[in-house]
């Protein structure tokens, strides 16, 4: 069961929430996957999404890469949700810590994911803590970038998205996001 820990309304009435729970159980219109540029979903969040949603997600991802090539940070791919409660999976390529320009790349992945959600005319989207797992991005810094990028997107663009959730699995990640939240990054 996913539990909303905190929520805040942005100036244009979007609701941003921090949730503790399982991303694959989300009932939002889309969930965001932390992907690599070739959409090979073997481990981490990506592996959990394919295990829960079915191999069709990997098959659709393979087809996307065959048609469009490697996925850049700013232009996520998307597939169906397979057996997931979410209708779509938006595959955002997060930066690997140490490759340079990580903050900008992470913000671009968030911005691109929100753009895809708007293009698909979605009402709600759920993000994980992109790049904080096997990609090694420090959690507190990632939380600052993720929360700030969501706010910046809605400040500069009219959007049909009404609800954004950050769904976090483990207690240390939850605590890091709550600390940044309390600093006022949303």
DRENPA-3360 file (N, C-alpha, C; in nm, 2 decimals, always signed):
BEGIN
1 = XXXXXXXX = +0.08/-0.12/+0.00/+0.00/+0.00/+0.00/+0.09/+0.12/+0.00 ~ +0.06/+0.21/-0.09/+0.14/+0.34/-0.10/+0.08/+0.44/-0.02 ~ +0.16/+0.51/+0.06/+0.11/+0.61/+0.16/+0.16/+0.75/+0.13 ~ +0.07/+0.85/+0.11/+0.11/+0.98/+0.09/+0.16/+1.04/+0.22 ~ +0.29/+1.09/+0.22/+0.35/+1.14/+0.34/+0.33/+1.29/+0.35 ~ +0.35/+1.36/+0.24/+0.33/+1.51/+0.23/+0.28/+1.54/+0.09 ~ +0.21/+1.66/+0.09/+0.16/+1.71/-0.04/+0.16/+1.86/-0.04 ~ +0.17/+1.92/-0.15/+0.17/+2.06/-0.16/+0.10/+2.10/-0.30;
9 = XXXXXXXX = +0.02/+2.20/-0.30/-0.04/+2.25/-0.42/+0.06/+2.36/-0.48 ~ +0.08/+2.35/-0.61/+0.16/+2.45/-0.67/+0.07/+2.57/-0.72 ~ +0.13/+2.68/-0.76/+0.05/+2.80/-0.79/-0.06/+2.78/-0.90 ~ -0.04/+2.68/-0.99/-0.14/+2.65/-1.09/-0.22/+2.53/-1.05 ~ -0.23/+2.50/-0.93/-0.32/+2.40/-0.87/-0.27/+2.25/-0.89 ~ -0.15/+2.23/-0.94/-0.10/+2.09/-0.95/-0.07/+2.05/-0.81 ~ -0.09/+1.92/-0.78/-0.06/+1.87/-0.65/+0.07/+1.78/-0.66 ~ +0.17/+1.81/-0.58/+0.29/+1.73/-0.58/+0.29/+1.66/-0.44;
17 = XXXXXXXX = +0.32/+1.53/-0.45/+0.31/+1.44/-0.34/+0.44/+1.36/-0.32 ~ +0.48/+1.34/-0.20/+0.59/+1.24/-0.17/+0.52/+1.12/-0.11 ~ +0.54/+1.01/-0.17/+0.47/+0.88/-0.13/+0.57/+0.78/-0.10 ~ +0.55/+0.70/+0.01/+0.63/+0.58/+0.03/+0.56/+0.46/-0.01 ~ +0.63/+0.38/-0.10/+0.56/+0.26/-0.14/+0.63/+0.20/-0.27 ~ +0.55/+0.13/-0.35/+0.59/+0.06/-0.46/+0.55/+0.13/-0.59 ~ +0.64/+0.17/-0.67/+0.61/+0.24/-0.80/+0.52/+0.16/-0.89 ~ +0.54/+0.03/-0.89/+0.47/-0.06/-0.98/+0.32/-0.08/-0.94;
25 = XXXXXXXX = +0.29/-0.03/-0.82/+0.15/-0.04/-0.77/+0.07/+0.09/-0.79 ~ +0.14/+0.19/-0.85/+0.08/+0.32/-0.87/-0.04/+0.31/-0.97 ~ -0.15/+0.39/-0.94/-0.26/+0.39/-1.03/-0.27/+0.52/-1.10 ~ -0.16/+0.60/-1.10/-0.15/+0.72/-1.19/-0.16/+0.68/-1.33 ~ -0.18/+0.78/-1.42/-0.19/+0.75/-1.57/-0.06/+0.69/-1.62 ~ +0.06/+0.74/-1.56/+0.19/+0.69/-1.61/+0.28/+0.68/-1.49 ~ +0.38/+0.59/-1.50/+0.49/+0.59/-1.41/+0.61/+0.61/-1.49 ~ +0.71/+0.67/-1.42/+0.84/+0.69/-1.49/+0.94/+0.59/-1.45;
33 = XXXXXXXX = +1.01/+0.53/-1.55/+1.11/+0.43/-1.53/+1.25/+0.50/-1.54 ~ +1.34/+0.47/-1.46/+1.48/+0.51/-1.47/+1.54/+0.41/-1.57 ~ +1.57/+0.46/-1.69/+1.61/+0.38/-1.80/+1.75/+0.41/-1.84 ~ +1.81/+0.32/-1.91/+1.94/+0.34/-1.98/+1.90/+0.38/-2.13 ~ +1.99/+0.43/-2.21/+1.96/+0.48/-2.34/+1.91/+0.37/-2.44 ~ +1.94/+0.24/-2.41/+1.90/+0.13/-2.49/+1.78/+0.06/-2.44 ~ +1.72/+0.11/-2.33/+1.60/+0.06/-2.27/+1.61/-0.09/-2.24 ~ +1.72/-0.13/-2.19/+1.74/-0.27/-2.15/+1.71/-0.27/-2.00;
41 = XXXXXXXX = +1.59/-0.33/-1.97/+1.53/-0.32/-1.83/+1.57/-0.44/-1.75 ~ +1.69/-0.45/-1.70/+1.73/-0.57/-1.63/+1.73/-0.56/-1.48 ~ +1.77/-0.45/-1.43/+1.79/-0.44/-1.28/+1.72/-0.31/-1.23 ~ +1.72/-0.30/-1.10/+1.67/-0.18/-1.03/+1.52/-0.15/-1.06 ~ +1.49/-0.03/-1.07/+1.35/+0.01/-1.10/+1.30/-0.05/-1.23 ~ +1.38/-0.04/-1.33/+1.34/-0.09/-1.46/+1.31/-0.24/-1.46 ~ +1.39/-0.32/-1.39/+1.37/-0.46/-1.38/+1.24/-0.49/-1.30 ~ +1.22/-0.42/-1.20/+1.09/-0.43/-1.12/+0.97/-0.40/-1.20;
49 = XXXXXXXX = +0.98/-0.30/-1.29/+0.87/-0.26/-1.37/+0.83/-0.37/-1.47 ~ +0.93/-0.43/-1.53/+0.91/-0.54/-1.63/+0.86/-0.66/-1.56 ~ +0.91/-0.69/-1.44/+0.86/-0.81/-1.37/+0.71/-0.79/-1.34 ~ +0.68/-0.67/-1.29/+0.54/-0.65/-1.25/+0.45/-0.63/-1.37 ~ +0.49/-0.56/-1.48/+0.41/-0.53/-1.59/+0.41/-0.63/-1.71 ~ +0.51/-0.72/-1.70/+0.52/-0.82/-1.81/+0.62/-0.78/-1.92 ~ +0.66/-0.89/-1.99/+0.77/-0.87/-2.09/+0.72/-0.78/-2.20 ~ +0.60/-0.76/-2.22/+0.55/-0.67/-2.33/+0.62/-0.53/-2.32;
57 = XXXXXXXX = +0.65/-0.49/-2.19/+0.71/-0.36/-2.18/+0.85/-0.36/-2.24 ~ +0.93/-0.47/-2.22/+1.06/-0.48/-2.28/+1.04/-0.49/-2.43 ~ +0.95/-0.57/-2.48/+0.92/-0.58/-2.62/+0.89/-0.45/-2.69 ~ +0.81/-0.37/-2.63/+0.77/-0.24/-2.68/+0.90/-0.14/-2.67 ~ +0.98/-0.16/-2.57/+1.10/-0.08/-2.56/+1.20/-0.11/-2.67 ~ +1.21/-0.24/-2.69/+1.30/-0.28/-2.80/+1.26/-0.23/-2.93 ~ +1.13/-0.23/-2.96/+1.07/-0.17/-3.08/+1.10/-0.02/-3.09 ~ +1.08/+0.05/-2.98/+1.11/+0.19/-2.97/+1.25/+0.22/-3.02;
65 = XXXXXXXX = +1.35/+0.15/-2.96/+1.49/+0.17/-2.99/+1.52/+0.14/-3.13 ~ +1.46/+0.03/-3.19/+1.48/+0.00/-3.33/+1.43/+0.11/-3.42 ~ +1.32/+0.17/-3.38/+1.26/+0.28/-3.47/+1.33/+0.41/-3.44 ~ +1.36/+0.45/-3.32/+1.41/+0.58/-3.29/+1.55/+0.59/-3.25 ~ +1.62/+0.48/-3.22/+1.76/+0.48/-3.18/+1.77/+0.50/-3.03 ~ +1.89/+0.52/-2.98/+1.91/+0.54/-2.83/+1.83/+0.66/-2.78 ~ +1.78/+0.65/-2.66/+1.69/+0.75/-2.60/+1.78/+0.85/-2.53 ~ +1.77/+0.98/-2.56/+1.84/+1.09/-2.49/+1.77/+1.13/-2.36;
73 = XXXXXXXX = +1.85/+1.20/-2.28/+1.79/+1.25/-2.15/+1.67/+1.33/-2.17 ~ +1.67/+1.42/-2.26/+1.56/+1.52/-2.28/+1.43/+1.47/-2.35 ~ +1.44/+1.35/-2.41/+1.33/+1.30/-2.49/+1.30/+1.15/-2.46 ~ +1.23/+1.13/-2.34/+1.20/+1.00/-2.30/+1.12/+0.92/-2.40 ~ +1.13/+0.79/-2.39/+1.05/+0.70/-2.47/+0.92/+0.67/-2.39 ~ +0.82/+0.60/-2.45/+0.71/+0.56/-2.37/+0.65/+0.43/-2.43 ~ +0.60/+0.35/-2.34/+0.54/+0.22/-2.38/+0.41/+0.21/-2.30 ~ +0.33/+0.10/-2.33/+0.22/+0.07/-2.25/+0.26/+0.03/-2.11;
81 = XXXXXXXX = +0.17/+0.02/-2.02/+0.20/-0.03/-1.89/+0.19/-0.18/-1.87 ~ +0.16/-0.25/-1.98/+0.14/-0.39/-1.97/+0.04/-0.43/-1.86 ~ +0.08/-0.51/-1.77/-0.02/-0.55/-1.66/-0.02/-0.46/-1.54 ~ +0.06/-0.35/-1.55/+0.06/-0.25/-1.44/-0.07/-0.18/-1.43 ~ -0.10/-0.12/-1.31/-0.22/-0.04/-1.30/-0.21/+0.09/-1.38 ~ -0.09/+0.14/-1.40/-0.07/+0.26/-1.48/-0.08/+0.23/-1.63 ~ -0.14/+0.32/-1.71/-0.16/+0.29/-1.85/-0.03/+0.30/-1.93 ~ +0.06/+0.38/-1.89/+0.19/+0.41/-1.96/+0.31/+0.40/-1.87;
89 = XXXXXXXX = +0.42/+0.36/-1.93/+0.55/+0.38/-1.86/+0.63/+0.47/-1.95 ~ +0.68/+0.58/-1.89/+0.76/+0.68/-1.96/+0.91/+0.64/-1.91 ~ +0.99/+0.61/-2.01/+1.13/+0.57/-1.99/+1.22/+0.68/-2.00 ~ +1.26/+0.74/-1.88/+1.35/+0.86/-1.88/+1.49/+0.81/-1.85 ~ +1.58/+0.86/-1.93/+1.72/+0.82/-1.92/+1.78/+0.91/-1.82 ~ +1.81/+0.86/-1.70/+1.88/+0.94/-1.60/+2.03/+0.94/-1.62 ~ +2.10/+1.04/-1.56/+2.24/+1.05/-1.58/+2.31/+0.95/-1.48 ~ +2.43/+0.91/-1.52/+2.51/+0.83/-1.43/+2.60/+0.93/-1.36;
97 = XXXXXXXX = +2.61/+0.92/-1.23/+2.69/+1.01/-1.15/+2.84/+1.00/-1.19 ~ +2.90/+1.12/-1.22/+3.04/+1.12/-1.26/+3.06/+1.14/-1.41 ~ +2.95/+1.14/-1.49/+2.97/+1.16/-1.63/+2.97/+1.30/-1.67 ~ +2.94/+1.39/-1.58/+2.94/+1.54/-1.61/+2.80/+1.59/-1.64 ~ +2.77/+1.71/-1.59/+2.64/+1.77/-1.63/+2.52/+1.70/-1.57 ~ +2.54/+1.63/-1.46/+2.44/+1.54/-1.41/+2.31/+1.62/-1.37 ~ +2.32/+1.73/-1.30/+2.20/+1.81/-1.26/+2.12/+1.85/-1.39 ~ +2.18/+1.90/-1.49/+2.11/+1.94/-1.61/+2.05/+1.82/-1.68;
105 = XXXXXXXX = +2.12/+1.71/-1.69/+2.06/+1.59/-1.75/+1.94/+1.54/-1.67 ~ +1.95/+1.54/-1.54/+1.84/+1.49/-1.46/+1.72/+1.59/-1.48 ~ +1.74/+1.72/-1.47/+1.63/+1.81/-1.50/+1.57/+1.79/-1.63 ~ +1.65/+1.77/-1.73/+1.60/+1.74/-1.87/+1.52/+1.61/-1.88 ~ +1.56/+1.51/-1.80/+1.48/+1.39/-1.80/+1.34/+1.41/-1.74 ~ +1.34/+1.49/-1.63/+1.21/+1.53/-1.57/+1.12/+1.61/-1.66 ~ +1.18/+1.71/-1.72/+1.11/+1.80/-1.81/+1.06/+1.72/-1.93 ~ +1.14/+1.63/-1.98/+1.10/+1.55/-2.10/+0.98/+1.45/-2.06;
113 = XXXXXXXX = +0.99/+1.40/-1.94/+0.88/+1.31/-1.89/+0.75/+1.38/-1.88 ~ +0.76/+1.50/-1.82/+0.63/+1.58/-1.81/+0.58/+1.62/-1.95 ~ +0.67/+1.65/-2.04/+0.63/+1.68/-2.18/+0.56/+1.56/-2.24 ~ +0.61/+1.44/-2.23/+0.55/+1.32/-2.28/+0.41/+1.31/-2.22 ~ +0.40/+1.32/-2.08/+0.27/+1.31/-2.02/+0.17/+1.41/-2.07 ~ +0.21/+1.53/-2.10/+0.12/+1.63/-2.16/+0.09/+1.60/-2.30 ~ +0.18/+1.55/-2.38/+0.15/+1.50/-2.52/+0.05/+1.39/-2.52 ~ +0.06/+1.30/-2.42/-0.04/+1.19/-2.41/-0.17/+1.23/-2.34;
121 = XXXXXXXX = -0.18/+1.36/-2.30/-0.29/+1.42/-2.23/-0.33/+1.34/-2.10 ~ -0.22/+1.32/-2.02/-0.24/+1.25/-1.89/-0.27/+1.35/-1.78 ~ -0.34/+1.30/-1.68/-0.37/+1.38/-1.56/-0.28/+1.36/-1.45 ~ -0.21/+1.25/-1.45/-0.12/+1.21/-1.33/+0.00/+1.13/-1.37 ~ +0.11/+1.15/-1.29/+0.23/+1.08/-1.32/+0.31/+1.06/-1.19 ~ +0.38/+0.94/-1.19/+0.46/+0.91/-1.07/+0.60/+0.88/-1.11 ~ +0.69/+0.95/-1.03/+0.83/+0.94/-1.05/+0.90/+0.86/-0.94 ~ +1.00/+0.78/-0.98/+1.09/+0.73/-0.87/+1.20/+0.83/-0.84;
129 = XXXXXXXX = +1.30/+0.80/-0.76/+1.41/+0.88/-0.73/+1.51/+0.85/-0.85 ~ +1.49/+0.91/-0.96/+1.57/+0.88/-1.08/+1.72/+0.89/-1.06 ~ +1.79/+0.79/-1.10/+1.94/+0.79/-1.10/+2.00/+0.77/-0.96 ~ +1.92/+0.75/-0.86/+1.98/+0.74/-0.72/+2.02/+0.59/-0.69 ~ +1.98/+0.50/-0.77/+2.02/+0.36/-0.74/+2.15/+0.32/-0.81 ~ +2.15/+0.24/-0.91/+2.27/+0.19/-0.97/+2.34/+0.30/-1.05 ~ +2.27/+0.41/-1.08/+2.34/+0.52/-1.15/+2.42/+0.61/-1.05 ~ +2.41/+0.59/-0.92/+2.49/+0.65/-0.82/+2.47/+0.80/-0.79;
137 = XXXXXXXX = +2.36/+0.86/-0.84/+2.34/+1.00/-0.81/+2.31/+1.02/-0.66 ~ +2.38/+1.11/-0.59/+2.35/+1.13/-0.45/+2.20/+1.17/-0.42 ~ +2.14/+1.10/-0.33/+1.99/+1.11/-0.31/+1.95/+1.25/-0.28 ~ +2.01/+1.32/-0.19/+1.97/+1.46/-0.15/+1.98/+1.55/-0.27 ~ +2.09/+1.54/-0.34/+2.11/+1.63/-0.46/+2.00/+1.59/-0.57 ~ +1.98/+1.47/-0.59/+1.87/+1.43/-0.69/+1.74/+1.48/-0.64 ~ +1.71/+1.47/-0.52/+1.58/+1.52/-0.47/+1.56/+1.67/-0.50 ~ +1.67/+1.75/-0.48/+1.67/+1.89/-0.51/+1.64/+1.92/-0.65;
145 = XXXXXXXX = +1.71/+1.84/-0.74/+1.69/+1.86/-0.88/+1.55/+1.82/-0.93 ~ +1.51/+1.70/-0.88/+1.38/+1.65/-0.92/+1.26/+1.74/-0.88 ~ +1.26/+1.78/-0.75/+1.15/+1.87/-0.70/+1.16/+2.00/-0.77 ~ +1.27/+2.06/-0.79/+1.29/+2.19/-0.85/+1.24/+2.18/-1.00 ~ +1.28/+2.08/-1.07/+1.25/+2.06/-1.21/+1.10/+2.05/-1.23 ~ +1.03/+1.99/-1.14/+0.88/+1.98/-1.15/+0.82/+2.12/-1.14 ~ +0.86/+2.19/-1.03/+0.81/+2.32/-1.01/+0.84/+2.41/-1.13 ~ +0.96/+2.41/-1.18/+1.00/+2.49/-1.29/+0.91/+2.46/-1.42;
153 = XXXXXXXX = +0.88/+2.33/-1.44/+0.80/+2.30/-1.56/+0.67/+2.36/-1.55 ~ +0.60/+2.36/-1.44/+0.47/+2.41/-1.43/+0.47/+2.57/-1.42 ~ +0.58/+2.63/-1.38/+0.58/+2.77/-1.38/+0.60/+2.83/-1.52 ~ +0.66/+2.75/-1.61/+0.68/+2.81/-1.75/+0.59/+2.75/-1.85 ~ +0.50/+2.65/-1.82/+0.42/+2.59/-1.92/+0.28/+2.56/-1.87 ~ +0.18/+2.59/-1.95/+0.05/+2.54/-1.91/+0.04/+2.39/-1.94 ~ -0.02/+2.32/-1.84/-0.02/+2.18/-1.84/-0.15/+2.12/-1.80 ~ -0.19/+2.01/-1.85/-0.31/+1.93/-1.81/-0.28/+1.84/-1.70;
161 = XXXXXXXX = -0.15/+1.82/-1.66/-0.12/+1.74/-1.55/-0.16/+1.80/-1.42 ~ -0.24/+1.72/-1.34/-0.29/+1.77/-1.21/-0.22/+1.72/-1.09 ~ -0.16/+1.60/-1.11/-0.09/+1.54/-0.99/+0.04/+1.47/-1.03 ~ +0.14/+1.51/-0.95/+0.28/+1.45/-0.96/+0.31/+1.38/-0.83 ~ +0.35/+1.26/-0.84/+0.39/+1.18/-0.72/+0.53/+1.14/-0.73 ~ +0.61/+1.15/-0.62/+0.74/+1.09/-0.61/+0.72/+0.97/-0.52 ~ +0.73/+0.85/-0.58/+0.71/+0.73/-0.51/+0.84/+0.66/-0.47 ~ +0.87/+0.66/-0.34/+1.00/+0.62/-0.29/+0.99/+0.49/-0.21;
169 = XXXXXXXX = +1.08/+0.40/-0.23/+1.07/+0.27/-0.17/+1.13/+0.26/-0.03 ~ +1.25/+0.31/-0.01/+1.32/+0.28/+0.12/+1.32/+0.41/+0.20 ~ +1.34/+0.38/+0.33/+1.33/+0.49/+0.43/+1.44/+0.60/+0.41 ~ +1.57/+0.56/+0.38/+1.67/+0.67/+0.36/+1.63/+0.76/+0.25 ~ +1.57/+0.71/+0.14/+1.53/+0.80/+0.03/+1.42/+0.88/+0.07 ~ +1.32/+0.83/+0.14/+1.21/+0.90/+0.19/+1.26/+1.02/+0.27 ~ +1.35/+0.99/+0.37/+1.40/+1.10/+0.45/+1.47/+1.20/+0.38 ~ +1.55/+1.17/+0.28/+1.62/+1.27/+0.20/+1.52/+1.36/+0.12;
177 = XXXXXXXX = +1.42/+1.30/+0.06/+1.32/+1.38/-0.01/+1.24/+1.47/+0.09 ~ +1.21/+1.42/+0.20/+1.13/+1.50/+0.30/+1.22/+1.62/+0.35 ~ +1.35/+1.60/+0.37/+1.44/+1.70/+0.41/+1.45/+1.81/+0.30 ~ +1.46/+1.77/+0.18/+1.46/+1.87/+0.07/+1.33/+1.94/+0.06 ~ +1.22/+1.87/+0.07/+1.08/+1.92/+0.06/+1.07/+2.03/+0.17 ~ +1.12/+2.01/+0.29/+1.11/+2.11/+0.40/+1.20/+2.23/+0.37 ~ +1.30/+2.22/+0.29/+1.38/+2.33/+0.25/+1.30/+2.42/+0.15 ~ +1.19/+2.37/+0.09/+1.11/+2.45/+0.01/+1.14/+2.45/-0.14;
185 = XX = +1.19/+2.33/-0.19/+1.22/+2.32/-0.33/+1.10/+2.29/-0.42 ~ +0.98/+2.29/-0.36/+0.86/+2.27/-0.45/+0.78/+2.40/-0.43;
% end
